[in-house]
Amino acid sequence: AKTRHRPMVRLSSQPREKFKGKRIGNPFPIYPHEVSDQMIVSDPTICVPIYARTGIVPEAGKDVKIFDIDGCDKDRIKRIREACRLAKRVLNAACDFAAPGISTDDIDVFVHHLITEAGGYPSPLNYHGYPKSVCCSVNEVACHGIPDKRPLQDGDVLSIDVASYLNGFHGDTCATVIIDGGFEDHELFERASH
């Protein structure tokens, strides 16, 4: 069977010469690779969300409190910000860590360690049974990709979703990076692809 290569990305506002001969993403489809065992958060001092042990997420309004941000007091706002800052700090570190040869499973272990070392719980872990501490979507995987042992390759487009649960609140953020794509202007590509 002949493998079809993914077409080159064309940016209509830029001269074609700027991206001539450069390819974004892997020309071959992504297939699931081996997935390592689910990690656990064993530190009893870490505050965990209601679904952490069972994977069962209760309906909003039953055992889950929904807060209107306008009705939050200063303490709640402070805790929300702390959870968001942790998620953003870990996301930045994960983006820097991602490189050719590193697997998304390696990123998962890295993110899990950073969040738990900071006293937080990785929000995706066991949410509706999700087996990992981060979501990593490579190339054509649209969202919520499960980290596995496939090594990242030069030119892969990687979306990393990091969420942390800290002091009773979730902070959630994501970013997309190109794995050493050989582009002189990553920022141009990222702006054009949004």
C-alpha positions as CSV (number, residue, x, y, z in Angstrom):
1,A,0.0,0.0,0.0
2,K,1.2,3.4,-0.9
3,T,1.5,6.0,2.0
4,R,0.0,9.3,1.2
5,H,2.0,12.2,2.5
6,R,0.2,15.0,4.3
7,P,0.1,18.2,2.2
8,M,2.4,21.1,3.0
9,V,1.0,23.8,5.1
10,R,0.5,27.0,3.0
11,L,0.2,30.3,4.6
12,S,-1.6,32.6,2.1
13,S,-0.2,35.8,3.6
14,Q,3.4,34.7,3.3
15,P,5.5,34.0,0.2
16,R,5.7,30.3,-0.6
17,E,9.5,30.5,-0.6
18,K,9.6,31.0,3.2
19,F,8.2,27.5,3.8
20,K,9.5,25.8,0.7
21,G,10.4,22.2,1.4
22,K,9.4,22.3,5.0
23,R,6.8,20.0,6.4
24,I,4.7,20.4,9.5
25,G,3.6,17.3,11.3
26,N,4.4,13.7,10.6
27,P,3.4,12.5,7.1
28,F,2.2,9.2,8.6
29,P,-0.9,8.7,10.7
30,I,-0.5,8.5,14.5
31,Y,-1.3,5.0,15.9
32,P,-1.6,4.3,19.6
33,H,1.5,3.0,21.2
34,E,2.0,1.2,24.5
35,V,0.5,3.1,27.4
36,S,2.2,2.8,30.8
37,D,0.3,2.1,34.0
38,Q,-1.7,4.9,35.7
39,M,0.2,6.8,38.3
40,I,-1.3,7.5,41.7
41,V,-1.0,10.4,44.1
42,S,-0.1,8.7,47.4
43,D,0.7,11.8,49.5
44,P,-2.1,12.0,52.1
45,T,-1.5,15.8,52.6
46,I,-2.5,16.6,49.0
47,C,-6.1,17.7,48.6
48,V,-7.8,15.6,45.9
49,P,-10.9,16.2,43.8
50,I,-14.1,14.1,44.5
51,Y,-13.4,11.8,41.5
52,A,-9.8,11.0,42.4
53,R,-10.3,7.6,44.0
54,T,-13.2,6.2,42.0
55,G,-13.1,8.0,38.6
56,I,-16.8,8.8,39.0
57,V,-17.7,12.4,38.5
58,P,-20.9,13.5,40.2
59,E,-23.5,15.6,38.5
60,A,-23.1,19.3,39.1
61,G,-25.3,20.4,42.0
62,K,-25.4,17.1,43.8
63,D,-22.0,16.7,45.5
64,V,-20.3,19.4,43.5
65,K,-20.5,23.1,44.3
66,I,-20.6,25.4,41.4
67,F,-19.3,28.9,42.1
68,D,-20.2,32.1,40.3
69,I,-16.9,34.0,40.0
70,D,-18.7,37.2,40.9
71,G,-19.8,35.6,44.2
72,C,-16.4,34.4,45.2
73,D,-14.7,36.0,48.2
74,K,-11.1,37.1,48.2
75,D,-9.8,33.9,49.6
76,R,-11.5,31.8,46.9
77,I,-10.2,34.1,44.2
78,K,-6.7,33.8,45.7
79,R,-6.9,30.0,45.6
80,I,-8.2,30.0,42.1
81,R,-5.2,32.1,41.0
82,E,-2.8,29.8,42.8
83,A,-4.3,26.7,41.0
84,C,-4.0,28.6,37.6
85,R,-0.5,29.7,38.3
86,L,0.6,26.2,39.1
87,A,-1.0,24.9,35.9
88,K,0.7,27.6,33.8
89,R,4.1,27.1,35.4
90,V,3.9,23.3,34.8
91,L,2.6,23.9,31.2
92,N,5.6,26.1,30.4
93,A,8.0,23.5,31.8
94,A,6.3,20.7,29.8
95,C,6.6,22.7,26.6
96,D,10.3,23.3,27.3
97,F,10.7,19.6,28.1
98,A,9.1,18.4,24.8
99,A,11.7,17.4,22.2
100,P,12.4,14.8,19.6
101,G,12.9,11.4,21.2
102,I,10.9,12.3,24.3
103,S,7.6,10.4,24.5
104,T,4.3,11.9,25.6
105,D,4.5,9.3,28.4
106,D,7.7,11.0,29.6
107,I,5.8,14.3,29.5
108,D,3.1,12.8,31.6
109,V,5.5,11.6,34.3
110,F,7.2,15.0,34.3
111,V,3.9,16.9,34.7
112,H,2.7,14.5,37.4
113,H,5.9,15.0,39.4
114,L,5.8,18.8,39.1
115,I,2.2,19.1,40.1
116,T,2.4,16.7,43.1
117,E,5.8,18.2,44.2
118,A,4.0,21.6,44.4
119,G,1.2,20.0,46.6
120,G,-1.4,19.8,43.8
121,Y,-3.3,17.0,42.1
122,P,-3.2,16.6,38.3
123,S,-6.8,17.2,37.4
124,P,-7.1,14.9,34.4
125,L,-6.0,11.9,36.5
126,N,-8.9,9.5,36.9
127,Y,-11.4,12.1,35.7
128,H,-14.1,9.8,34.2
129,G,-11.4,7.2,34.4
130,Y,-8.8,9.1,32.3
131,P,-5.6,7.2,32.9
132,K,-3.0,10.0,32.8
133,S,-2.0,13.3,34.5
134,V,-1.9,15.4,31.3
135,C,-3.5,15.3,27.8
136,C,-1.0,15.2,24.9
137,S,-2.4,15.4,21.4
138,V,0.0,14.8,18.5
139,N,-0.6,15.9,15.0
140,E,-4.1,14.8,13.8
141,V,-5.2,13.8,17.3
142,A,-7.8,16.5,17.9
143,C,-7.8,16.7,21.7
144,H,-7.4,14.8,25.0
145,G,-4.8,12.4,23.6
146,I,-3.6,9.8,26.1
147,P,0.1,9.9,26.6
148,D,2.0,6.8,25.3
149,K,5.5,5.5,24.5
150,R,5.7,6.9,20.9
151,P,8.8,9.2,20.7
152,L,8.1,12.7,19.4
153,Q,9.6,13.3,16.0
154,D,11.0,16.4,14.4
155,G,8.1,18.4,13.0
156,D,5.4,16.9,15.2
157,V,2.7,19.4,16.3
158,L,2.0,18.8,20.0
159,S,-0.9,20.2,22.1
160,I,-0.4,19.8,25.8
161,D,-3.3,20.3,28.2
162,V,-2.3,20.8,31.9
163,A,-4.8,21.1,34.7
164,S,-4.0,21.2,38.4
165,Y,-6.2,20.9,41.4
166,L,-4.8,22.9,44.3
167,N,-6.5,24.0,47.6
168,G,-10.0,23.0,46.3
169,F,-9.8,24.6,42.9
170,H,-8.8,23.6,39.3
171,G,-6.5,25.6,37.1
172,D,-6.6,24.6,33.4
173,T,-4.4,25.7,30.5
174,C,-3.0,24.4,27.2
175,A,-0.5,25.2,24.5
176,T,0.6,23.9,21.1
177,V,4.2,23.6,20.2
178,I,6.1,22.4,17.1
179,I,8.8,19.8,17.9
180,D,11.9,21.2,16.4
181,G,10.1,21.7,13.1
182,G,13.0,23.5,11.4
183,F,11.0,26.7,11.0
184,E,12.8,30.0,11.5
185,D,9.6,31.6,12.6
186,H,7.5,29.3,14.9
187,E,5.5,32.3,16.0
188,L,4.4,33.1,12.5
189,F,3.1,29.5,12.1
190,E,1.4,29.5,15.4
191,R,-0.4,32.8,14.7
192,A,-1.5,31.6,11.3
193,S,-2.8,28.3,12.6
194,H,-5.1,29.8,15.2
